[in-house]
Amino acid sequence: MYTLEEIDRIVENASKLQLIHREPANLYEPLDYMMSIGGKRLRPKLCLHSYNLLSDDMGNSIIFPAMALEVFHEYTLIHDDIMDRSDTRRGNPTVYKKWNENIAILSGDVMSLLSYKYLAYAPTEVLPDALKLFTETTMQVCEGQQYDMDFENLPFITKEDYLMMIGLKTAVLLACSCKMGALIGGAPVPVCNALYQFGYKLGIAFQITDDYLDTFGNEQVFGKKIGGDIVNNKKTWLLVDCIRRADGEKKQALEKLMQLGEEDRALKVESVRNLYVELGVKEAAEAEILAWHRKALEELDKTGIAPQQTRNLRQFAEALLRREK
C-alpha cells in the first residue's frame, strides 16, 4: 500500500504532465496556468487512495481518470470565479482577471472536454459505469452552482436547502472521486457505495469548513480575500444559521448589513463576523464540521475493510478537518 506522501507525489507529477503546450496560446495557456498554480488536489488523491485499497498497480488506467476529476474541478473554478467576481485564486489573479472573461469561458470549456479524454483511459470493462458516474456527477455540480446563485436572491433558505446545494456543488465530486477509484479497482458494489458516502459526507464537512474559513480564516493563508461570501450574501452555513438565530435588534441589524455592497466591504465583513460570534454561529459551525467528519468515518467502517487498510483515508480526512486554507 502506498503512503500518503507517495500518493501526493504521484498526483503532483501527474499534474505537471497535464500541461498542454498547444496553439492558440490564449486557449491553452489559461488551462496550464490553472493546473500550475497549485491547489489541494483532493479529488485525484481520494480517487487513488480508494483505488489503493484494492490494488497497488498505479498505471495510466487509474492515474488519468483520477486527473480527469481534477481537470473538471479546475474548469468549475474558472467559471465560478467569473460568476462570483473573484479577483484572486490561491493567491494569484483569477483567469478572467489575468486574461478576460471570454478567454476564461472558452478555456474552461476545453478543460471540461479534456476531463472526458482522460476518463477514457479507464479499463474497458468499467468504462461505461465510470462514464455514467462521472457525467451524472458533472451535471449535479452544475445544478449545485445554479442553486448557489439562485439562493443569493432569496431572503433566507433552510438548512435543508443549504445541505442540498452544497451536496450537489461540492460533495458529489468528492464522493465520485472515492467511488471512481473503487470502481476501477474492482470493488464490489457495497464497497463502492460506502466509499461514495464517505466522500459525500467528507465533502459536506469540507464545504462548511470552506464557508468558515472564508469568514474566519487567515487571508494570507487562505489565498483569497476574506469575506467574499459575506459581501455577496452567499447562503453559507454560517449565514443560514445566523438568520435562524437572529431576532429583534439582531435580525434588523443583519437585514441592514445584507443590503450593503462592495463599497462598504470592510464594514459589512467585520459587522457580520461579529454577529456570528455574538450569536454562537462560529462555535456551532465548528461543531457541525466535527459531526460531518464523524459521519464520514462511520462510512469507512461500513466498507468491511480492515481499519489498518483504510488508515490513509482516515488520516486524509483528519488533515482536511484541521486545514487552514
Secondary structure as a PSIPRED ss2 file (coil, helix, strand):
# PSIPRED VFORMAT (PSIPRED V4.0)

   1 M C   1.000  0.000  0.000
   2 Y C   1.000  0.000  0.000
   3 T C   1.000  0.000  0.000
   4 L H   0.000  1.000  0.000
   5 E H   0.000  1.000  0.000
   6 E H   0.000  1.000  0.000
   7 I H   0.000  1.000  0.000
   8 D H   0.000  1.000  0.000
   9 R H   0.000  1.000  0.000
  10 I H   0.000  1.000  0.000
  11 V H   0.000  1.000  0.000
  12 E H   0.000  1.000  0.000
  13 N H   0.000  1.000  0.000
  14 A H   0.000  1.000  0.000
  15 S H   0.000  1.000  0.000
  16 K H   0.000  1.000  0.000
  17 L H   0.000  1.000  0.000
  18 Q C   1.000  0.000  0.000
  19 L C   1.000  0.000  0.000
  20 I C   1.000  0.000  0.000
  21 H C   1.000  0.000  0.000
  22 R C   1.000  0.000  0.000
  23 E C   1.000  0.000  0.000
  24 P C   1.000  0.000  0.000
  25 A H   0.000  1.000  0.000
  26 N H   0.000  1.000  0.000
  27 L H   0.000  1.000  0.000
  28 Y H   0.000  1.000  0.000
  29 E H   0.000  1.000  0.000
  30 P H   0.000  1.000  0.000
  31 L H   0.000  1.000  0.000
  32 D H   0.000  1.000  0.000
  33 Y H   0.000  1.000  0.000
  34 M H   0.000  1.000  0.000
  35 M H   0.000  1.000  0.000
  36 S H   0.000  1.000  0.000
  37 I C   1.000  0.000  0.000
  38 G C   1.000  0.000  0.000
  39 G C   1.000  0.000  0.000
  40 K C   1.000  0.000  0.000
  41 R C   1.000  0.000  0.000
  42 L H   0.000  1.000  0.000
  43 R H   0.000  1.000  0.000
  44 P H   0.000  1.000  0.000
  45 K H   0.000  1.000  0.000
  46 L H   0.000  1.000  0.000
  47 C H   0.000  1.000  0.000
  48 L H   0.000  1.000  0.000
  49 H H   0.000  1.000  0.000
  50 S H   0.000  1.000  0.000
  51 Y H   0.000  1.000  0.000
  52 N H   0.000  1.000  0.000
  53 L C   1.000  0.000  0.000
  54 L C   1.000  0.000  0.000
  55 S C   1.000  0.000  0.000
  56 D C   1.000  0.000  0.000
  57 D C   1.000  0.000  0.000
  58 M C   1.000  0.000  0.000
  59 G C   1.000  0.000  0.000
  60 N H   0.000  1.000  0.000
  61 S H   0.000  1.000  0.000
  62 I H   0.000  1.000  0.000
  63 I H   0.000  1.000  0.000
  64 F H   0.000  1.000  0.000
  65 P H   0.000  1.000  0.000
  66 A H   0.000  1.000  0.000
  67 M H   0.000  1.000  0.000
  68 A H   0.000  1.000  0.000
  69 L H   0.000  1.000  0.000
  70 E H   0.000  1.000  0.000
  71 V H   0.000  1.000  0.000
  72 F H   0.000  1.000  0.000
  73 H H   0.000  1.000  0.000
  74 E H   0.000  1.000  0.000
  75 Y H   0.000  1.000  0.000
  76 T H   0.000  1.000  0.000
  77 L H   0.000  1.000  0.000
  78 I H   0.000  1.000  0.000
  79 H H   0.000  1.000  0.000
  80 D H   0.000  1.000  0.000
  81 D H   0.000  1.000  0.000
  82 I H   0.000  1.000  0.000
  83 M H   0.000  1.000  0.000
  84 D H   0.000  1.000  0.000
  85 R C   1.000  0.000  0.000
  86 S C   1.000  0.000  0.000
  87 D C   1.000  0.000  0.000
  88 T E   0.000  0.000  1.000
  89 R E   0.000  0.000  1.000
  90 R C   1.000  0.000  0.000
  91 G C   1.000  0.000  0.000
  92 N E   0.000  0.000  1.000
  93 P E   0.000  0.000  1.000
  94 T C   1.000  0.000  0.000
  95 V H   0.000  1.000  0.000
  96 Y H   0.000  1.000  0.000
  97 K H   0.000  1.000  0.000
  98 K H   0.000  1.000  0.000
  99 W C   1.000  0.000  0.000
 100 N C   1.000  0.000  0.000
 101 E H   0.000  1.000  0.000
 102 N H   0.000  1.000  0.000
 103 I H   0.000  1.000  0.000
 104 A H   0.000  1.000  0.000
 105 I H   0.000  1.000  0.000
 106 L H   0.000  1.000  0.000
 107 S H   0.000  1.000  0.000
 108 G H   0.000  1.000  0.000
 109 D H   0.000  1.000  0.000
 110 V H   0.000  1.000  0.000
 111 M H   0.000  1.000  0.000
 112 S H   0.000  1.000  0.000
 113 L H   0.000  1.000  0.000
 114 L H   0.000  1.000  0.000
 115 S H   0.000  1.000  0.000
 116 Y H   0.000  1.000  0.000
 117 K H   0.000  1.000  0.000
 118 Y H   0.000  1.000  0.000
 119 L H   0.000  1.000  0.000
 120 A C   1.000  0.000  0.000
 121 Y C   1.000  0.000  0.000
 122 A C   1.000  0.000  0.000
 123 P C   1.000  0.000  0.000
 124 T C   1.000  0.000  0.000
 125 E C   1.000  0.000  0.000
 126 V C   1.000  0.000  0.000
 127 L H   0.000  1.000  0.000
 128 P H   0.000  1.000  0.000
 129 D H   0.000  1.000  0.000
 130 A H   0.000  1.000  0.000
 131 L H   0.000  1.000  0.000
 132 K H   0.000  1.000  0.000
 133 L H   0.000  1.000  0.000
 134 F H   0.000  1.000  0.000
 135 T H   0.000  1.000  0.000
 136 E H   0.000  1.000  0.000
 137 T H   0.000  1.000  0.000
 138 T H   0.000  1.000  0.000
 139 M H   0.000  1.000  0.000
 140 Q H   0.000  1.000  0.000
 141 V H   0.000  1.000  0.000
 142 C H   0.000  1.000  0.000
 143 E H   0.000  1.000  0.000
 144 G H   0.000  1.000  0.000
 145 Q H   0.000  1.000  0.000
 146 Q H   0.000  1.000  0.000
 147 Y H   0.000  1.000  0.000
 148 D H   0.000  1.000  0.000
 149 M H   0.000  1.000  0.000
 150 D H   0.000  1.000  0.000
 151 F H   0.000  1.000  0.000
 152 E H   0.000  1.000  0.000
 153 N C   1.000  0.000  0.000
 154 L C   1.000  0.000  0.000
 155 P C   1.000  0.000  0.000
 156 F C   1.000  0.000  0.000
 157 I C   1.000  0.000  0.000
 158 T C   1.000  0.000  0.000
 159 K H   0.000  1.000  0.000
 160 E H   0.000  1.000  0.000
 161 D H   0.000  1.000  0.000
 162 Y H   0.000  1.000  0.000
 163 L H   0.000  1.000  0.000
 164 M H   0.000  1.000  0.000
 165 M H   0.000  1.000  0.000
 166 I H   0.000  1.000  0.000
 167 G H   0.000  1.000  0.000
 168 L H   0.000  1.000  0.000
 169 K H   0.000  1.000  0.000
 170 T H   0.000  1.000  0.000
 171 A H   0.000  1.000  0.000
 172 V H   0.000  1.000  0.000
 173 L H   0.000  1.000  0.000
 174 L H   0.000  1.000  0.000
 175 A H   0.000  1.000  0.000
 176 C H   0.000  1.000  0.000
 177 S H   0.000  1.000  0.000
 178 C H   0.000  1.000  0.000
 179 K H   0.000  1.000  0.000
 180 M H   0.000  1.000  0.000
 181 G H   0.000  1.000  0.000
 182 A H   0.000  1.000  0.000
 183 L H   0.000  1.000  0.000
 184 I H   0.000  1.000  0.000
 185 G H   0.000  1.000  0.000
 186 G C   1.000  0.000  0.000
 187 A C   1.000  0.000  0.000
 188 P C   1.000  0.000  0.000
 189 V H   0.000  1.000  0.000
 190 P H   0.000  1.000  0.000
 191 V H   0.000  1.000  0.000
 192 C H   0.000  1.000  0.000
 193 N H   0.000  1.000  0.000
 194 A H   0.000  1.000  0.000
 195 L H   0.000  1.000  0.000
 196 Y H   0.000  1.000  0.000
 197 Q H   0.000  1.000  0.000
 198 F H   0.000  1.000  0.000
 199 G H   0.000  1.000  0.000
 200 Y H   0.000  1.000  0.000
 201 K H   0.000  1.000  0.000
 202 L H   0.000  1.000  0.000
 203 G H   0.000  1.000  0.000
 204 I H   0.000  1.000  0.000
 205 A H   0.000  1.000  0.000
 206 F H   0.000  1.000  0.000
 207 Q H   0.000  1.000  0.000
 208 I H   0.000  1.000  0.000
 209 T H   0.000  1.000  0.000
 210 D H   0.000  1.000  0.000
 211 D H   0.000  1.000  0.000
 212 Y H   0.000  1.000  0.000
 213 L H   0.000  1.000  0.000
 214 D H   0.000  1.000  0.000
 215 T H   0.000  1.000  0.000
 216 F H   0.000  1.000  0.000
 217 G C   1.000  0.000  0.000
 218 N C   1.000  0.000  0.000
 219 E H   0.000  1.000  0.000
 220 Q H   0.000  1.000  0.000
 221 V H   0.000  1.000  0.000
 222 F H   0.000  1.000  0.000
 223 G C   1.000  0.000  0.000
 224 K C   1.000  0.000  0.000
 225 K C   1.000  0.000  0.000
 226 I C   1.000  0.000  0.000
 227 G C   1.000  0.000  0.000
 228 G H   0.000  1.000  0.000
 229 D H   0.000  1.000  0.000
 230 I H   0.000  1.000  0.000
 231 V H   0.000  1.000  0.000
 232 N C   1.000  0.000  0.000
 233 N C   1.000  0.000  0.000
 234 K C   1.000  0.000  0.000
 235 K C   1.000  0.000  0.000
 236 T C   1.000  0.000  0.000
 237 W H   0.000  1.000  0.000
 238 L H   0.000  1.000  0.000
 239 L H   0.000  1.000  0.000
 240 V H   0.000  1.000  0.000
 241 D H   0.000  1.000  0.000
 242 C H   0.000  1.000  0.000
 243 I H   0.000  1.000  0.000
 244 R H   0.000  1.000  0.000
 245 R H   0.000  1.000  0.000
 246 A C   1.000  0.000  0.000
 247 D C   1.000  0.000  0.000
 248 G H   0.000  1.000  0.000
 249 E H   0.000  1.000  0.000
 250 K H   0.000  1.000  0.000
 251 K H   0.000  1.000  0.000
 252 Q H   0.000  1.000  0.000
 253 A H   0.000  1.000  0.000
 254 L H   0.000  1.000  0.000
 255 E H   0.000  1.000  0.000
 256 K H   0.000  1.000  0.000
 257 L H   0.000  1.000  0.000
 258 M H   0.000  1.000  0.000
 259 Q C   1.000  0.000  0.000
 260 L C   1.000  0.000  0.000
 261 G C   1.000  0.000  0.000
 262 E H   0.000  1.000  0.000
 263 E H   0.000  1.000  0.000
 264 D H   0.000  1.000  0.000
 265 R H   0.000  1.000  0.000
 266 A H   0.000  1.000  0.000
 267 L H   0.000  1.000  0.000
 268 K H   0.000  1.000  0.000
 269 V H   0.000  1.000  0.000
 270 E H   0.000  1.000  0.000
 271 S H   0.000  1.000  0.000
 272 V H   0.000  1.000  0.000
 273 R H   0.000  1.000  0.000
 274 N H   0.000  1.000  0.000
 275 L H   0.000  1.000  0.000
 276 Y H   0.000  1.000  0.000
 277 V H   0.000  1.000  0.000
 278 E H   0.000  1.000  0.000
 279 L C   1.000  0.000  0.000
 280 G C   1.000  0.000  0.000
 281 V H   0.000  1.000  0.000
 282 K H   0.000  1.000  0.000
 283 E H   0.000  1.000  0.000
 284 A H   0.000  1.000  0.000
 285 A H   0.000  1.000  0.000
 286 E H   0.000  1.000  0.000
 287 A H   0.000  1.000  0.000
 288 E H   0.000  1.000  0.000
 289 I H   0.000  1.000  0.000
 290 L H   0.000  1.000  0.000
 291 A H   0.000  1.000  0.000
 292 W H   0.000  1.000  0.000
 293 H H   0.000  1.000  0.000
 294 R H   0.000  1.000  0.000
 295 K H   0.000  1.000  0.000
 296 A H   0.000  1.000  0.000
 297 L H   0.000  1.000  0.000
 298 E H   0.000  1.000  0.000
 299 E H   0.000  1.000  0.000
 300 L H   0.000  1.000  0.000
 301 D H   0.000  1.000  0.000
 302 K C   1.000  0.000  0.000
 303 T C   1.000  0.000  0.000
 304 G C   1.000  0.000  0.000
 305 I C   1.000  0.000  0.000
 306 A C   1.000  0.000  0.000
 307 P C   1.000  0.000  0.000
 308 Q C   1.000  0.000  0.000
 309 Q C   1.000  0.000  0.000
 310 T C   1.000  0.000  0.000
 311 R H   0.000  1.000  0.000
 312 N H   0.000  1.000  0.000
 313 L H   0.000  1.000  0.000
 314 R H   0.000  1.000  0.000
 315 Q H   0.000  1.000  0.000
 316 F H   0.000  1.000  0.000
 317 A H   0.000  1.000  0.000
 318 E H   0.000  1.000  0.000
 319 A H   0.000  1.000  0.000
 320 L H   0.000  1.000  0.000
 321 L H   0.000  1.000  0.000
 322 R C   1.000  0.000  0.000
 323 R C   1.000  0.000  0.000
 324 E C   1.000  0.000  0.000
 325 K C   1.000  0.000  0.000
